Amino acid sequence: MKQTGQRPAAAALGVFDGVHLGHRSVLSQAAKNGKCCAVTFQTATMPEKKGSTLRYIYGDEQRAVLLRQCGAEEITALPFDQVCGMDGEQFCREVLLGQLRAECVVCGADFRFGKGASCGTKELISFGKQLGFRIVTVPQVQDEQGLPVSSSRIRSLLESGDLRSANRLLGSDYTIRAKVVSGRQEGRLLGAPTANQLFAPWQCVPMYGVYASFSEVSGVLVPSVTSIGVRPTLTDGHGAPVAETHLIGWQGTLNGVTLPVILTDFLRGERRFDSREALIRQIRDDIRSRTALLPAER
């Protein structure tokens, strides 16, 4: 039973991959109907959807940061393997009502739930009437060209290097948020020390190349340049992709620190150079290109 004076729980349902403009509309509606509680799934427990391997835009940590920025006061990330076998009524009864005590449930018009994604908003409304919670469905958000905003579309834009379009649909600049790991110190030897970050196996990786970026260090945004790829000049293109970020004019140690790196512009694609000297010249050019963008930025 709801305590006197306590705001009703409004559950916002979704995978919230990327927390894009469409997701933000769902969160906004939930906040208008009570205490916004984002209900999603733990990324690592949901490797497939409709039989296809997923490439998530963000992991749980970055997604949680964005969900809170967009009004979520509570976040419930469910282990997918523990709820995927529930039928629609069981999910509504045990999770929405029993666990969350939701009085309002908000979702996109195309939301699916229950074993095998067998239920949609029609069934959700029916269960809500039976169990005593209201349903608010949010129409799909479209961009200025009338095209739907979706996670799959944003992933495609990121992978093709159209960062500005992806950022526009996300509603904020794409951000890498991962711990800085020790590298081979090659950046330091090349005159541009870098903070190295790995992508998760299930994560969508932006197009290999060099990006203008900002790195957030102790709450301060430091201009930086980020290279994403497999370093073909130094490694012959073998190995997993890595993000290497050079913080311009900054000195210090970041190993082990979770570093937010905000990508703002795509500068060039990844390519192999004939020599280390040619690579060094290009790195210097990349830093100059990045610096030239600063007057027009934040």
N, C-alpha and C positions, 0 to 999 in steps of 0.2 A: 504493500500500500504506500502511496506517495505521502511523504511527510508534509505537514503544513508549511507553506511558504517555499517549498522546493519546486524548482522549475521542472516541467515534464521532460522526460528523455525523448529526444527526436533522433532516431537512428538513420544515418545516411549510409546507404548500401552501395558497394562497388569495389572493384579491384583497385581503382584509383591509381592506375599505372601512369605516372607522369603528373598526376593532379592537374590536368589540363583545364581549359576553359569550360568544357562540359561538366567535368567533375566539380569545378568550383560553383557552378550553378546549383548542383545538387546540395553541396555543403551550405550554400547561402540559404536555400529554402529550409534546410533542417534548422539552421540557426534562427530563422524567423518563427519556427514552430516550437522552440524549446531549447534545451541544452543539447547542443550538437554532439552526437556520438558517432564517429566514423567507424563503420564496421567493414572490415576487409579481411584479406587472407595473408598469412606469412608467405613471402615471396618464394623462399626456398622449398616450401611444401607444395607448390602449385606449378610443377614444371611443364605441364601441358594444358591445352585448352582446345576442345573439339578435335583431339587427336594429334594436334600439331605442337611442336616444341615452341615455347614462348620465349621471346627476347624482351625482358622487362626494361623499361626506360630507367626506372629507379629501383634501388633496393629499399628495404624497410626503413632504414635510418633517414635517408633523404626524403622519402615519402612522408614519414612522420613529421619532419620539420615543415614541409609544405602544408600538410593537413592542418597543423596547428596554426600556421600563418593564415589559413583560409577559414578559420573559425571553429575547428574541431576542438572541443574542450576535453573530450575523451577519445581514445583510439583503442579499438578492440581488433587485434590481428589474430584471426582464428587459424589454427593448423588445418589446412585444407583437407588433409587425409583423415581428419577426425569428423568432418562434417559432410564430406562429399557423398557419403552413403545415406544421409538423411533424406527422407522425402520432404516435400514442401511443407506439409503440416507440422512435421516434427521439427524442422528448422525454425518455423515461426513460433511454435510452442516452447521449445527448449532454449533457443538462442534469443530471439527477439523479445519474447515475453518473459521467460524464466530467468535468463542471464542478464538481459539489458533492461527489463521492465519498461520497454518502449511504449509510449502512448501515441507516438506518431512515427511513421516509417516513410522515408523519402528515398526515391530511386529514379534512375533514368527510365524513359519509356520502353527501352529495349532490355531492361534488366532481366536476367534469368537466374533461377535458383532451384534447389531440390536435386535429387539424384538424377544424373544425366541431363541437368539443365532442363528438366521437364516442365517447370512452372515459370510463368511470366507475371506481368502486372495484373492480369485478370484474376489469376489464382490468388495473388497476394491480397487483392482487395477482398476477395471472398474469405480468406483466412482472417483478415483484419476484422471483418464483421463478426466472425465467430468468436474471436479471442479478445476483441475490445480495443484495438488500436486503429488509428486513422492512417490512410495512405495518401501520400502526395506524389504524383508522378511528374517528372520534369521533362519537357520536350527536348529533343536533341538540339544542341547548339550548333549553329552554322557560322561559317566565316563570312567575310564581306562579299565573297563570290557565290554564296549560297551552298557551299560544299560543307559536308558534316565534319565537325571536329572529332577526331577519334585517335586512340592510341596507335593503331596500326598505321594511320596516315602520318603521324608524327615520327614514328620509327622509320618509315620510308624516307621522310625528309632528312632526318639525321644521317641516315646511312648513305644518302646521295649528296651530302654536303650542303644542303640548303638550310643552314643553321638559322638564319633570320626568320624564315617562314616557320620553322619548328618552334622557335622561341615565341613567335606571335601566337601560335595556337596553344602553346603551353601556358601562356599568361605570365611567364617569368623566364629568365635566361636559363638554358640547360646548365646543370651543375654536376660536376663530378665530386662526390663526397666519399672519400676512402682514406685509409691510413697510408701514410707515406712509408714506403719500404726502401731498404737499402738496395742500391743498384750497383753497377760495375764501375762507378765513378768516371764514366766516359765523358759525361757532360762537363765535369770539372776539368778534365784533361783537354777538352775542346774549347775551354774558356767560357762556358755557360753552364754552371752547376744547376742541376735540376732536382725537383722533388718528384719521385716516381710513385705512381699509383696503378694498381692492377684492377681490371674489370672482373666481375663475377662471371662464372661460366655461362649463366643464363641471361646475362645482361646484353642489351642492345648496345653496340659500339658505334659511335659516330664514324663517318667516313674518315679513313686514314688521311692524315694531313696535319697542317699547322694552323692553329687558331689564336686569335687575340683573346685574352682572358684577364680576369681579375682573380687573385687568390686572397682569401680572407684569413688573415693572421691576427689573432687576438682582437677580433672585431674590426680590424682595419683592412680595407681593400687595397691590395698592392697590385699595380699593373704587372701583367705577366704574359708570357707567350707559351702555348701548350702544343706539344707534338703528340699525336695519337697514331700508333701504328706498331710495326714490328722491326723498325730500324734496319732497313735492308742494306744500308751501306756498312753497318757494323756487324750484322748478324746473318747476312744472306737471306733475310726474311723469315727465319725460323723462330718459332716460339709464339707465345700468347701476346696479344696486343697489350701495350702499356701506354699510360699517359705520362709524359715527361714535361714538367712545367718549370720554366726559368722565371724566377721573380726578379723583375728589373730593378736594379739598384738596391736590392735587399740582401742582407747577409745574416746567416744564422743556421741553426740545425732544426730540421722538421721531422726527422725519422721517428716513426711511431705516433705522430700527431695525425688526427683526423682532419684533413685539410679540404675545405670547400673551394673548388676551382670553378669559376663561372665563365662559360664560353660565350663570347659576344659576336665574333665575326670569324668566318672561314677565310684564311689567307692564301693557302695553296695546298695542293695534294701532295701526298707522300711520294718521294721518288728516290731512286738509288743514285749516288754520286760516284764518279770514277776514282776519287781519292778523298782522304780525310781533309786535305787542304780545301778541296772544293766544298765539302760539307761545312767546314768552318766558315768559309765566305758566305754560304747560304744562311747559316745561323745568324751571322751578323746582319745580313739583309733582312731576315725575319724580325729581328729585334728592332731594326730601324722602321720596318713597316708597321710593327705594333706600336712603336712610340709615336708615329705620325698620326695614328688614330686617336690619341689621347685628348687633344683639344675638343673633339666633337663628342667625347664620352663623359661619363659621370664626373 
